[in-house]
Amino acid sequence: MDKTKIAEFSYDLHSALGEYETPEFDYLKKLGMAATLAVHIRGLGTIPYDVLRQVSYHYFKIPSYALDQVLNILDDLEFVELAGTRSKISAITPKIPHFKSIYDTIGGYTESDDLSEAENVMLAILNEVYNKPENKQKLINSLGADTEVFETCMRYSEEGGLLRTHKARGKDIILSPYYFADNLDGLADLTAKSGSKSISGVLQKLKANQGWPLSMVLNNKEIGGTALDAVELSLVQAMASEGILKPPSIRFGNGSLEQFVFTPNPGAQRLNSAKREVYERAMALVSCVRKGQLMPAEYRIRSPLAILRSLRDKGFLNSNSEASDQYKNLVFMKVAFLRPVTTSRCELVLIKSEENSDALDIAIKLLSTGELANLEVNAEARISFSRDESYIQSIISSSDMRKRKQIQITAQAQHEMDQLLLNLDI
């Protein structure tokens, strides 16, 4: 398996099973802790150990007894510099290169002998359901895994919310809410009806051509020059209409509305809630340049990727007569504004903010590779790493108070229900 995927799936596994005692997956969880910590501390300054320990457990469920092992992995990879003694670390300084793939590096740390049988089976399952739902029996047969080991992986995964089994058309369909966010029942039903191979084929073609106009896909029976058969066309239409794809739209000057299709949104664990608006801005950016490329009023965009890179590097796009129609969604979403140059021509000017910069990077990646990246980062945790110990203690204290309040309300509600039942008996 690709080393990058090993690290990504380890991240997901720890996210799902962080609070569970799962000795069968000890190594992958430790690797997932290392990936989780590395993703969140990249670019930060020196972090006191006590702050690191409390933030790591509060946000990521990395227990104190495992933290030193995790730091040793990051130290071996030269991702951190440790201060203190061998037995007592006092602080860490992140040294992770900005343009280096964390997942690729951490995945490369793994040797084949490091993984247990259950861990190998778990990775194989996740690798199959990452891009598509899968028929359970077909998956068991194709993996050739021991049935008991397979069921152990499923039991833990379903308990932690990493995988779900949906009954559809008499079949058990396995899918992951980590990789697919919307209308899982509908997606399972389509898989049971058309087969995972057809679903996979459609999603791979969408991934290679993110932001393609839906009307062009249906009318031309192709996407990005790749033909779609009747089953694939019906799947695209069904996934768009049932909210599995959730395509953004642009209204043209003549009042007509066009939808632009992307691969399904990932779940909350892969797409942090604070990043959801950033991703929506990224899709809007891609949709706008796709409109100029494929549905221009007069002047066609030859390279959408070059346009987005120019906007990122220069902070504006040269004036053109179609800007007000083509980019009005970006103005509405506060990604950019239109600066009139003449009565009929406007420049598109990027509104400088961290969110818009991130959205541009994501949009460029969507066009160049079809992939999403860095949307799992928890901004609150990064802020906590940068503050002193009193800050994270106040966060933890507030969280504990909210939990106690919820318990108190539940107990009171139970008491009132008991009294009501007693009165009914009388």
C-alpha positions as CSV (number, residue, x, y, z in Angstrom):
1,M,0.0,0.0,0.0
2,D,1.1,3.6,-0.6
3,K,3.0,4.9,2.4
4,T,1.0,8.1,2.4
5,K,-2.3,6.2,2.7
6,I,-0.9,4.2,5.7
7,A,-0.3,7.5,7.6
8,E,-3.7,9.0,6.5
9,F,-5.6,5.9,7.5
10,S,-3.7,5.8,10.8
11,Y,-4.8,9.4,11.4
12,D,-8.4,8.4,10.8
13,L,-8.1,5.3,13.0
14,H,-6.8,7.2,15.9
15,S,-9.4,9.9,15.4
16,A,-12.1,7.2,15.6
17,L,-10.6,5.0,18.3
18,G,-8.6,7.5,20.4
19,E,-10.6,6.8,23.6
20,Y,-11.0,3.0,23.1
21,E,-8.6,0.4,24.4
22,T,-7.7,-1.4,21.2
23,P,-4.5,-3.5,21.6
24,E,-5.0,-5.0,18.1
25,F,-4.3,-1.6,16.6
26,D,-1.6,-0.2,18.9
27,Y,1.0,0.6,16.2
28,L,-1.4,2.2,13.8
29,K,-2.9,4.3,16.6
30,K,0.6,5.4,17.7
31,L,1.4,6.3,14.1
32,G,-1.9,8.2,13.9
33,M,-1.1,10.2,17.0
34,A,2.2,11.2,15.4
35,A,0.5,12.3,12.2
36,T,-2.2,14.2,14.2
37,L,0.4,16.0,16.3
38,A,2.6,16.9,13.3
39,V,-0.2,18.3,11.3
40,H,-1.2,20.6,14.1
41,I,2.2,21.9,15.3
42,R,3.7,22.6,11.9
43,G,4.8,26.2,11.7
44,L,4.5,26.9,15.4
45,G,7.2,28.0,17.8
46,T,8.6,26.2,20.9
47,I,5.8,24.5,22.9
48,P,6.3,23.8,26.7
49,Y,5.8,20.1,27.4
50,D,3.0,20.7,30.0
51,V,1.1,22.7,27.4
52,L,1.7,20.0,24.7
53,R,0.6,17.3,27.1
54,Q,-2.7,18.9,28.0
55,V,-3.6,20.2,24.5
56,S,-2.7,16.8,23.0
57,Y,-5.1,14.9,25.3
58,H,-7.9,17.5,25.4
59,Y,-8.2,17.9,21.6
60,F,-6.7,14.6,20.2
61,K,-7.0,12.1,23.0
62,I,-3.3,11.4,23.0
63,P,-2.7,10.0,26.5
64,S,0.3,11.2,28.6
65,Y,1.8,7.7,28.7
66,A,1.9,7.6,24.8
67,L,3.1,11.1,24.2
68,D,6.8,10.5,24.7
69,Q,6.7,7.6,22.2
70,V,4.9,9.8,19.7
71,L,7.6,12.5,20.2
72,N,10.3,10.0,19.7
73,I,8.8,9.1,16.3
74,L,8.7,12.8,15.3
75,D,12.3,13.2,16.6
76,D,13.5,10.3,14.5
77,L,11.9,11.9,11.5
78,E,13.5,15.3,12.4
79,F,10.1,16.9,12.7
80,V,10.8,18.2,16.2
81,E,13.7,19.2,18.4
82,L,13.4,18.0,22.0
83,A,14.6,20.0,25.0
84,G,15.3,18.6,28.4
85,T,16.7,15.2,29.4
86,R,16.0,11.7,28.0
87,S,13.7,10.9,31.0
88,K,12.1,14.4,31.2
89,I,11.2,16.5,28.2
90,S,10.7,20.2,29.0
91,A,9.7,21.6,25.6
92,I,9.6,20.8,21.9
93,T,10.4,23.0,18.8
94,P,8.6,22.0,15.6
95,K,10.9,21.7,12.5
96,I,8.5,20.4,9.9
97,P,9.2,21.8,6.4
98,H,6.2,23.7,5.1
99,F,6.2,22.1,1.6
100,K,7.0,18.5,2.8
101,S,4.2,15.9,3.0
102,I,3.7,15.0,6.6
103,Y,1.7,11.9,5.7
104,D,4.3,10.7,3.2
105,T,7.1,11.0,5.7
106,I,5.3,9.4,8.6
107,G,4.0,6.6,6.3
108,G,7.6,5.9,5.2
109,Y,8.5,5.4,8.9
110,T,6.6,2.1,8.9
111,E,8.1,-1.3,8.2
112,S,6.0,-4.2,7.1
113,D,6.9,-6.2,10.2
114,D,5.5,-3.4,12.4
115,L,1.9,-4.2,11.6
116,S,-0.2,-6.9,13.1
117,E,-2.6,-9.0,11.1
118,A,-5.6,-7.0,12.3
119,E,-3.8,-3.7,11.3
120,N,-3.1,-5.0,7.8
121,V,-6.7,-6.0,7.3
122,M,-7.9,-2.7,8.7
123,L,-5.7,-0.8,6.2
124,A,-7.0,-3.0,3.4
125,I,-10.6,-2.3,4.3
126,L,-10.1,1.5,4.5
127,N,-8.2,1.5,1.2
128,E,-11.2,-0.1,-0.4
129,V,-13.9,2.2,1.1
130,Y,-11.9,5.4,0.8
131,N,-13.1,6.1,-2.8
132,K,-16.4,4.2,-2.8
133,P,-18.8,2.2,-0.7
134,E,-18.4,-1.5,-0.9
135,N,-20.5,-4.6,-0.7
136,K,-19.5,-6.4,2.6
137,Q,-19.5,-9.9,1.2
138,K,-17.6,-8.9,-1.9
139,L,-15.0,-7.1,0.3
140,I,-14.5,-10.2,2.5
141,N,-14.0,-12.3,-0.6
142,S,-11.6,-9.9,-2.3
143,L,-9.4,-9.4,0.8
144,G,-9.3,-13.1,1.7
145,A,-9.0,-12.1,5.3
146,D,-9.7,-14.3,8.3
147,T,-13.4,-13.8,9.0
148,E,-12.9,-13.3,12.8
149,V,-10.2,-10.7,12.1
150,F,-12.4,-8.9,9.6
151,E,-15.3,-8.8,12.1
152,T,-13.0,-7.5,14.8
153,C,-12.0,-4.6,12.5
154,M,-15.6,-3.9,11.6
155,R,-16.7,-4.0,15.3
156,Y,-14.1,-1.5,16.4
157,S,-14.7,0.7,13.3
158,E,-18.4,0.9,13.7
159,E,-18.1,1.6,17.5
160,G,-15.8,4.5,16.8
161,G,-17.8,5.8,13.8
162,L,-15.1,5.2,11.2
163,L,-17.3,2.7,9.2
164,R,-21.0,2.0,8.9
165,T,-22.9,-0.9,7.4
166,H,-26.1,0.1,5.6
167,K,-28.7,-2.4,4.6
168,A,-29.8,-1.7,1.0
169,R,-31.7,-3.9,-1.5
170,G,-30.9,-6.9,0.7
171,K,-27.2,-6.3,0.7
172,D,-24.8,-5.1,3.4
173,I,-23.0,-2.0,2.1
174,I,-19.9,-0.7,4.0
175,L,-19.0,3.0,3.8
176,S,-17.2,5.6,5.8
177,P,-18.7,8.8,7.1
178,Y,-15.1,10.1,7.3
179,Y,-14.9,10.1,3.5
180,F,-18.6,10.7,2.5
181,A,-20.6,13.3,4.4
182,D,-24.1,13.5,2.8
183,N,-27.0,11.2,2.3
184,L,-25.2,7.9,3.1
185,D,-28.4,5.9,2.8
186,G,-28.8,7.2,-0.8
187,L,-25.2,6.4,-1.6
188,A,-25.5,2.9,-0.1
189,D,-28.7,2.3,-2.2
190,L,-27.0,3.5,-5.4
191,T,-24.1,1.1,-4.6
192,A,-26.4,-1.8,-4.1
193,K,-28.3,-1.0,-7.3
194,S,-25.4,-0.3,-9.6
195,G,-22.4,-1.9,-8.0
196,S,-19.3,-0.4,-6.3
197,K,-17.3,-0.6,-9.6
198,S,-19.7,1.8,-11.3
199,I,-19.7,4.2,-8.3
200,S,-15.9,4.1,-8.2
201,G,-15.6,4.8,-11.9
202,V,-17.9,7.9,-11.7
203,L,-16.1,9.3,-8.6
204,Q,-12.7,8.8,-10.2
205,K,-13.8,10.7,-13.4
206,L,-15.3,13.5,-11.2
207,K,-12.1,13.7,-9.2
208,A,-10.0,14.1,-12.4
209,N,-12.3,17.0,-13.5
210,Q,-13.5,18.8,-10.4
211,G,-16.0,21.6,-11.0
212,W,-17.3,20.4,-14.4
213,P,-20.7,21.9,-15.5
214,L,-23.4,19.4,-14.8
215,S,-25.4,20.3,-17.9
216,M,-22.4,19.6,-20.1
217,V,-21.8,16.3,-18.4
218,L,-25.4,15.2,-19.0
219,N,-25.8,16.7,-22.5
220,N,-22.4,15.6,-23.9
221,K,-22.3,12.3,-22.0
222,E,-18.7,12.9,-21.1
223,I,-16.6,14.7,-18.5
224,G,-13.2,16.2,-19.4
225,G,-13.1,14.3,-22.7
226,T,-13.8,11.0,-21.0
227,A,-17.0,9.2,-22.1
228,L,-19.7,8.2,-19.6
229,D,-21.9,5.2,-20.2
230,A,-25.7,5.2,-19.5
231,V,-25.2,3.8,-16.0
232,E,-22.5,6.4,-15.1
233,L,-24.7,9.3,-16.4
234,S,-27.6,8.1,-14.3
235,L,-25.4,7.9,-11.3
236,V,-24.1,11.5,-11.8
237,Q,-27.6,12.7,-12.1
238,A,-28.9,10.7,-9.1
239,M,-26.0,11.8,-6.9
240,A,-26.5,15.4,-7.8
241,S,-30.2,15.4,-7.3
242,E,-30.1,13.5,-4.0
243,G,-27.5,15.8,-2.4
244,I,-24.6,13.3,-2.4
245,L,-22.5,15.7,-4.6
246,K,-24.1,19.0,-3.5
247,P,-22.8,21.0,-6.5
248,P,-22.4,24.8,-6.2
249,S,-24.1,26.9,-8.8
250,I,-23.6,30.2,-10.7
251,R,-26.4,32.3,-12.1
252,F,-25.7,33.7,-15.5
253,G,-26.5,37.3,-16.7
254,N,-29.5,35.9,-18.6
255,G,-31.0,34.4,-15.4
256,S,-30.1,30.8,-16.2
257,L,-28.5,28.7,-13.4
258,E,-25.6,26.3,-13.9
259,Q,-24.4,23.7,-11.3
260,F,-20.8,22.5,-11.1
261,V,-20.1,19.0,-9.9
262,F,-17.3,18.0,-7.4
263,T,-16.6,14.7,-5.6
264,P,-18.7,14.3,-2.4
265,N,-17.8,16.3,0.6
266,P,-15.7,14.4,3.2
267,G,-17.0,14.0,6.7
268,A,-16.4,16.3,9.6
269,Q,-13.2,14.4,10.7
270,R,-11.7,15.0,7.3
271,L,-13.3,18.5,6.8
272,N,-13.1,20.4,10.1
273,S,-16.2,22.5,10.6
274,A,-14.1,25.7,10.8
275,K,-12.7,24.8,7.3
276,R,-16.1,24.1,5.7
277,E,-16.5,27.7,4.6
278,V,-13.0,27.8,3.2
279,Y,-13.8,24.7,1.2
280,E,-17.0,26.3,-0.1
281,R,-14.9,29.3,-1.3
282,A,-12.5,26.9,-3.0
283,M,-15.3,25.3,-4.9
284,A,-16.6,28.7,-5.9
285,L,-13.2,29.6,-7.2
286,V,-13.0,26.5,-9.3
287,S,-16.6,26.9,-10.5
288,C,-15.9,30.5,-11.7
289,V,-12.8,29.6,-13.7
290,R,-14.6,26.5,-15.1
291,K,-17.4,28.8,-16.3
292,G,-14.8,30.9,-18.1
293,Q,-13.2,27.9,-19.6
294,L,-16.2,25.9,-20.7
295,M,-19.1,28.4,-20.8
296,P,-17.7,31.8,-21.7
297,A,-19.9,34.6,-23.0
298,E,-17.2,35.6,-25.5
299,Y,-13.6,35.1,-24.3
300,R,-12.5,31.6,-23.2
301,I,-10.1,30.9,-20.4
302,R,-7.5,28.5,-21.7
303,S,-6.0,27.4,-18.4
304,P,-8.1,27.7,-15.2
305,L,-5.1,26.5,-13.2
306,A,-3.0,29.4,-14.5
307,I,-5.7,31.9,-13.7
308,L,-5.9,30.8,-10.1
309,R,-2.1,30.7,-9.7
310,S,-2.0,34.3,-11.1
311,L,-4.7,35.4,-8.6
312,R,-2.7,33.8,-5.8
313,D,0.7,35.2,-6.9
314,K,-0.4,38.7,-8.0
315,G,-3.4,39.3,-5.8
316,F,-5.6,40.3,-8.8
317,L,-6.6,39.3,-12.3
318,N,-6.3,41.6,-15.3
319,S,-9.5,43.3,-16.4
320,N,-12.0,41.7,-18.8
321,S,-15.5,42.4,-19.9
322,E,-17.0,39.2,-18.4
323,A,-15.6,39.6,-14.9
324,S,-18.8,41.0,-13.3
325,D,-20.8,38.0,-14.5
326,Q,-18.2,35.3,-14.1
327,Y,-16.9,36.2,-10.6
328,K,-19.9,37.6,-8.8
329,N,-20.1,34.5,-6.6
330,L,-16.6,35.4,-5.3
331,V,-17.7,38.9,-4.5
332,F,-20.8,37.5,-2.6
333,M,-18.6,35.1,-0.6
334,K,-16.1,37.9,0.2
335,V,-13.3,36.2,-1.6
336,A,-12.6,39.1,-3.9
337,F,-14.0,42.4,-5.1
338,L,-14.4,43.9,-8.6
339,R,-12.5,47.1,-9.4
340,P,-13.9,49.0,-12.4
341,V,-11.2,49.9,-15.0
342,T,-13.5,51.1,-17.7
343,T,-17.3,51.3,-18.0
344,S,-17.3,47.7,-19.3
345,R,-14.2,46.1,-17.8
346,C,-13.3,45.1,-14.2
347,E,-10.3,43.7,-12.4
348,L,-10.9,40.9,-9.9
349,V,-8.9,41.8,-6.7
350,L,-8.4,39.2,-4.0
351,I,-9.4,40.1,-0.4
352,K,-6.3,39.3,1.6
353,S,-7.1,37.0,4.5
354,E,-5.8,33.6,5.7
355,E,-9.1,32.0,4.8
356,N,-9.0,33.2,1.2
357,S,-5.4,32.2,0.8
358,D,-6.2,28.7,2.1
359,A,-9.2,28.6,-0.3
360,L,-7.0,29.5,-3.3
361,D,-4.5,26.8,-2.3
362,I,-7.3,24.2,-2.0
363,A,-8.8,25.3,-5.4
364,I,-5.4,25.0,-7.1
365,K,-5.0,21.5,-5.6
366,L,-8.5,20.5,-6.7
367,L,-7.7,21.5,-10.3
368,S,-4.2,20.0,-10.4
369,T,-4.8,16.7,-8.5
370,G,-8.4,16.5,-7.6
371,E,-7.4,15.9,-3.9
372,L,-8.2,17.8,-0.7
373,A,-5.6,18.6,1.9
374,N,-5.1,20.3,5.2
375,L,-8.8,20.6,5.9
376,E,-8.7,18.4,9.1
377,V,-6.6,21.0,11.1
378,N,-8.3,22.1,14.3
379,A,-7.6,25.9,14.6
380,E,-8.5,26.0,18.3
381,A,-5.9,23.4,19.1
382,R,-3.2,25.3,17.2
383,I,-4.1,28.4,19.2
384,S,-3.9,26.5,22.4
385,F,-0.4,25.1,21.5
386,S,0.7,28.8,21.1
387,R,-0.6,29.9,24.5
388,D,0.6,29.3,28.1
389,E,-0.6,26.6,30.4
390,S,-3.3,28.7,32.1
391,Y,-5.0,29.1,28.7
392,I,-5.5,25.4,28.1
393,Q,-6.4,24.8,31.7
394,S,-9.2,27.4,31.3
395,I,-10.4,25.6,28.2
396,I,-10.4,22.3,29.9
397,S,-12.2,23.7,32.9
398,S,-14.9,25.3,30.8
399,S,-15.4,22.0,29.0
400,D,-15.7,20.1,32.3
401,M,-18.3,22.6,33.5
402,R,-20.4,22.1,30.4
403,K,-20.3,18.3,30.9
404,R,-21.3,18.6,34.5
405,K,-24.2,21.0,33.5
406,Q,-25.4,18.5,31.0
407,I,-25.4,15.7,33.5
408,Q,-27.2,17.8,36.1
409,I,-30.0,18.7,33.5
410,T,-30.3,15.0,32.6
411,A,-30.7,14.0,36.2
412,Q,-33.3,16.7,36.8
413,A,-35.3,15.6,33.8
414,Q,-35.1,12.0,35.0
415,H,-36.5,13.0,38.4
416,E,-39.4,14.9,36.9
417,M,-40.2,11.9,34.7
418,D,-40.1,9.7,37.8
419,Q,-42.5,12.0,39.6
420,L,-44.9,12.1,36.6
421,L,-45.0,8.3,36.5
422,L,-45.6,8.1,40.2
423,N,-48.5,10.5,39.9
424,L,-50.0,8.5,37.0
425,D,-49.9,5.3,39.2
426,I,-52.0,7.1,41.8
